[in-house]
Amino acid sequence: MAESNRQTAEIAPGYLVGLDVGGTKTAVLVVDRALQPVARGSAPTVVDNPEALVQGIYEAVLAVAPAPILAVGVGVPGMVEPHSGLVRLAVNLNLQQYPLGDALTACFAAPVALENDVRAASLGAFAWLNRDEQKVRHMAYLSIGTGIAAGLVLNGRLYRGAQGMAGEIGHVLFDPRGERCLCGLTGCLETIAAGPSIARHWQADNSSAEAVFSAAHEGDPAARAIVDSAATAVARAIHLLVMTYDVERVVLGGGVLNAGDAFLGPIRTALETMRADSALARRMLTPELVVAAPPAADVARQGAVLLAQQAFDDPKARSQTGETRPKGARIHA
């Protein structure tokens, strides 16, 4: 177990578990009924086959979670059908089509709520954003990491869309003359601003996005051009989200945002350029629009805990509207 941090808390009987299952790591957060953290942990994700994946997830939870487990919320990559628990095209998990929800329900003998990882994280971002009773009702969470996607909370509800794919802005075309994307199209946002793309454009041996940001900070003109190009694309994605959904806030997260001001600064500069050129942009892209979720907010696991809370409160609920209402109870980091 790479990480384990048990905390003493006065708790009601039973625990809720939030899981962020990625291609390399499964992160676990255990809370009591008052949503107070009890344990955290992480373990390597086993992707050899679906059965090994399920067993690895189960063991990662058992390593840190006390009994009894009341409900489990899970964020996973790929196309997720929350009502059936079916996961499709989760390439990083080696799942083409698999009933992960049913398999985990059988393991834990408890209700399991499954959601796409970015959309689950958007619930955590929404809770973090409203931690001080800010009363934000319309929000987009834009995750920039190995891939790029957005989660949308509209009027206080998670919005999935007709096929559960709302917010897949990483595969919107931004440069028709650009690179071919893994999705098959040319010039998607991910080919410009995702972490691996930023590193690839640097064209240095063993390069990484972190190395590009560092070189840009030191004044390297080629690195600065790569960062500025990625930041401009992200600013345009923010503009697209705001103009399409009229959200009050755009919360930025994901591994690439760990670069901090080295990336946030150029993004804000690109947004300021838009504001300078357009009265409409000045109205819609206000300076307070964009906020970055700090790593300590742990929005992925916190969002999964909210899914677990919902599953425990109403395990038989099957909404046909494609919406999930984030619970009002606050999560404390």
C-alpha positions in Angstrom: 0.0 0.0 0.0 1.7 3.2 -1.2 -0.3 5.5 1.0 -2.2 5.0 4.2 -3.4 7.6 6.7 -6.0 6.6 9.3 -7.5 9.3 11.3 -9.4 9.0 14.6 -12.9 10.3 14.4 -16.1 10.0 16.3 -18.3 8.2 13.8 -21.7 6.6 13.4 -21.8 2.9 12.6 -20.8 2.2 9.0 -18.6 3.8 6.4 -18.9 5.2 2.9 -16.0 4.6 0.4 -15.0 6.8 -2.5 -12.7 5.4 -5.3 -10.9 7.1 -8.1 -9.8 4.2 -10.3 -7.1 5.2 -12.9 -5.0 3.2 -15.3 -2.1 3.1 -12.9 -3.5 3.8 -9.4 -6.6 3.2 -7.4 -7.1 6.0 -4.8 -9.4 5.3 -1.8 -11.2 7.6 0.6 -13.2 6.3 3.6 -15.6 8.6 5.5 -18.1 8.2 8.3 -21.8 9.0 8.0 -21.0 12.6 8.8 -18.6 12.6 5.8 -15.6 13.0 8.0 -12.5 11.3 6.7 -11.5 8.1 8.4 -8.9 6.6 6.1 -7.1 7.2 2.8 -5.1 4.8 0.7 -3.9 4.0 -2.7 -2.7 0.9 -4.5 -1.6 0.0 -8.1 -4.5 -0.7 -10.4 -4.4 -4.3 -11.8 -5.5 -4.2 -15.5 -4.5 -7.7 -16.6 -8.2 -8.7 -17.0 -11.6 -7.6 -15.6 -11.6 -10.1 -12.7 -8.1 -9.0 -11.6 -9.2 -5.4 -11.8 -12.2 -6.1 -9.5 -10.1 -8.1 -7.1 -7.4 -5.3 -6.9 -10.0 -2.7 -6.2 -11.6 -4.8 -3.5 -8.2 -5.4 -1.8 -7.3 -1.7 -2.0 -10.4 -0.9 -0.1 -10.1 -3.7 2.5 -6.5 -2.5 3.2 -7.8 0.7 4.8 -11.6 0.6 5.3 -13.1 -0.6 8.6 -16.3 -2.5 8.6 -19.1 -2.3 7.8 -19.0 -0.7 4.4 -22.4 0.9 3.7 -21.9 2.0 0.1 -19.2 2.6 -2.5 -18.8 5.4 -5.1 -16.5 4.8 -8.0 -15.1 7.1 -10.7 -13.6 5.3 -13.7 -12.4 6.4 -17.2 -14.4 5.5 -20.3 -18.1 5.5 -21.2 -20.1 4.7 -18.1 -23.8 3.8 -17.8 -24.5 4.8 -14.2 -27.9 3.1 -14.1 -26.6 -0.3 -15.3 -23.0 -0.1 -14.0 -21.7 -1.0 -17.5 -18.4 0.4 -18.5 -17.4 0.7 -22.2 -14.2 1.6 -24.0 -12.1 2.1 -20.8 -8.9 1.5 -22.6 -6.7 2.3 -19.6 -8.5 -0.3 -17.6 -8.5 -2.9 -20.4 -12.3 -2.9 -20.4 -14.2 -2.9 -23.7 -17.6 -3.7 -22.2 -17.9 -5.0 -18.7 -20.5 -4.8 -15.9 -18.2 -3.3 -13.4 -21.0 -2.0 -11.1 -22.5 -5.5 -10.7 -19.1 -7.1 -10.1 -18.2 -4.6 -7.4 -21.6 -4.8 -5.8 -21.1 -8.6 -5.4 -17.7 -8.0 -3.9 -18.7 -5.5 -1.3 -22.3 -6.7 -0.7 -23.3 -3.0 -0.6 -24.7 -0.5 -3.1 -22.2 0.7 -5.6 -22.6 3.9 -7.7 -20.5 4.1 -10.8 -19.7 7.3 -12.8 -17.2 8.5 -15.4 -14.1 9.8 -13.5 -14.2 13.4 -14.6 -18.0 13.6 -14.0 -17.4 12.2 -10.5 -14.7 14.7 -9.9 -17.0 17.5 -11.0 -19.2 16.6 -8.0 -16.2 17.0 -5.7 -15.3 20.2 -7.4 -18.8 21.5 -6.9 -18.8 20.7 -3.2 -15.3 22.3 -2.9 -16.5 25.4 -4.7 -19.5 25.8 -2.4 -17.6 25.0 0.8 -18.2 28.5 2.1 -21.8 28.7 1.1 -21.1 30.5 -2.1 -24.3 29.3 -3.7 -22.8 28.6 -7.2 -25.4 26.6 -9.1 -23.8 26.4 -12.6 -20.3 25.1 -12.9 -17.9 23.4 -15.3 -15.0 21.3 -14.1 -12.2 21.2 -16.7 -9.7 18.4 -16.1 -6.4 18.7 -17.9 -4.1 15.6 -17.6 -3.3 12.7 -19.8 -6.6 13.6 -21.5 -8.9 16.5 -21.3 -12.6 16.5 -20.4 -15.2 18.6 -18.6 -17.8 17.7 -16.0 -20.9 19.9 -15.9 -23.1 20.8 -12.9 -26.1 22.8 -14.1 -28.7 24.1 -11.7 -27.0 22.0 -8.9 -27.3 18.8 -10.9 -24.7 16.7 -12.6 -25.4 16.8 -16.3 -24.5 13.7 -18.4 -26.3 14.3 -21.7 -28.1 11.8 -23.9 -25.3 9.3 -24.1 -23.4 10.2 -20.9 -20.8 12.0 -22.9 -21.5 15.7 -22.1 -18.3 17.6 -21.5 -16.0 15.6 -23.8 -14.4 18.8 -24.9 -11.0 17.2 -25.3 -12.3 15.8 -28.6 -13.6 19.1 -30.0 -11.6 20.2 -33.1 -9.4 23.2 -32.3 -6.9 23.0 -35.2 -8.0 21.2 -38.4 -4.4 21.3 -39.6 -3.0 19.9 -36.4 -2.1 16.4 -35.3 -4.2 13.3 -35.6 -5.9 12.4 -32.2 -6.2 9.0 -30.8 -10.0 9.3 -31.4 -9.3 9.4 -35.1 -10.0 13.0 -35.8 -7.4 15.7 -36.5 -6.6 18.7 -34.3 -8.6 17.9 -31.1 -7.9 20.0 -28.0 -6.1 17.0 -26.4 -3.5 17.1 -29.2 -2.6 20.6 -28.1 -3.0 20.9 -24.4 -3.0 17.5 -22.7 0.1 16.6 -20.7 1.5 14.1 -23.2 1.0 16.4 -26.1 2.8 19.3 -24.3 5.7 16.9 -23.7 5.7 15.6 -27.3 5.8 19.0 -28.8 9.0 19.7 -26.8 10.7 17.0 -28.8 13.4 16.3 -26.3 14.5 12.9 -25.0 12.5 11.8 -21.9 10.6 15.0 -21.9 7.6 15.7 -19.7 5.1 18.4 -19.4 6.8 19.5 -16.2 10.1 19.8 -18.1 8.4 22.1 -20.7 6.9 24.3 -18.0 10.3 24.5 -16.2 12.1 25.5 -19.5 9.4 28.1 -20.3 9.8 29.6 -16.8 13.6 29.8 -17.4 12.9 31.7 -20.7 13.4 29.1 -23.4 11.5 30.5 -26.4 10.5 27.1 -27.8 9.1 26.0 -24.5 7.3 29.3 -24.0 5.7 28.9 -27.4 4.4 25.4 -26.5 3.0 26.6 -23.2 1.4 29.7 -24.7 -0.2 27.5 -27.5 -1.6 25.1 -24.9 -2.8 27.9 -22.6 -4.6 29.7 -25.5 -6.3 26.4 -26.4 -7.5 26.0 -22.8 -8.7 29.6 -22.7 -10.7 28.9 -25.9 -12.1 25.8 -24.3 -13.2 27.8 -21.2 -14.8 30.4 -23.5 -16.6 27.6 -25.3 -18.0 26.1 -22.1 -19.1 29.5 -20.8 -20.8 30.6 -24.0 -22.5 27.2 -24.4 -23.6 26.6 -20.9 -23.5 30.0 -19.3 -21.8 28.7 -16.1 -20.8 30.9 -13.2 -17.5 29.3 -12.6 -15.0 27.1 -14.4 -12.9 25.0 -12.0 -9.6 23.7 -13.4 -8.1 20.5 -12.2 -6.0 17.5 -13.4 -2.4 16.6 -13.3 -1.2 19.3 -15.7 -2.6 22.0 -13.3 0.0 20.9 -10.8 2.3 23.2 -12.7 0.5 26.1 -10.9 1.1 29.6 -12.1 3.5 28.3 -14.8 0.3 27.2 -16.7 -2.4 29.3 -14.9 -0.6 32.5 -15.7 -0.6 32.0 -19.5 -4.2 30.8 -19.4 -5.3 34.0 -17.5 -3.3 36.1 -20.0 -5.1 34.4 -22.9 -8.4 35.1 -21.3 -7.5 38.7 -20.7 -6.7 39.1 -24.4 -10.2 37.9 -25.2 -11.7 40.3 -22.8 -9.7 43.2 -24.3 -11.0 42.4 -27.8 -14.7 42.0 -27.0 -17.3 43.6 -24.8 -19.2 40.3 -24.7 -16.1 38.4 -23.6 -15.6 41.0 -20.8 -19.1 40.3 -19.6 -18.9 36.5 -19.8 -15.2 35.9 -19.0 -15.0 37.8 -15.7 -11.7 37.7 -13.8 -13.3 35.6 -11.0 -14.7 33.1 -13.5 -11.8 30.6 -13.4 -10.5 29.0 -10.3 -8.0 26.2 -9.8 -8.9 23.3 -7.4 -5.8 22.7 -5.2 -4.6 19.1 -4.9 -5.6 19.1 -1.2 -9.3 19.5 -2.4 -9.0 15.9 -3.7 -12.0 16.4 -5.9 -11.9 13.0 -7.5 -12.2 11.0 -4.3 -14.5 13.5 -2.7 -16.8 13.3 -5.7 -16.8 9.5 -5.4 -17.8 9.7 -1.8 -20.8 11.9 -2.8 -21.8 9.1 -5.2 -21.5 6.6 -2.3 -23.7 8.8 -0.1 -26.3 9.0 -2.8 -26.2 5.2 -3.3 -26.6 4.6 0.4 -29.5 7.1 0.8 -31.4 5.7 -2.2 -29.8 2.5 -3.5 -32.8 1.7 -5.7 -33.0 5.1 -7.4 -32.7 5.0 -11.1 -33.1 8.4 -12.6 -34.1 8.4 -16.3 -33.1 12.1 -16.8 -29.3 11.6 -16.8 -28.9 13.9 -13.8 -27.5 13.5 -10.3 -28.0 16.1 -7.6 -24.9 16.7 -5.4 -25.8 16.2 -1.8 -26.0 19.3 0.4 -23.8 17.8 3.2 -20.3 19.3 3.1 -17.1 17.2 2.8 -14.2 18.2 4.9 -10.7 17.5 3.6 
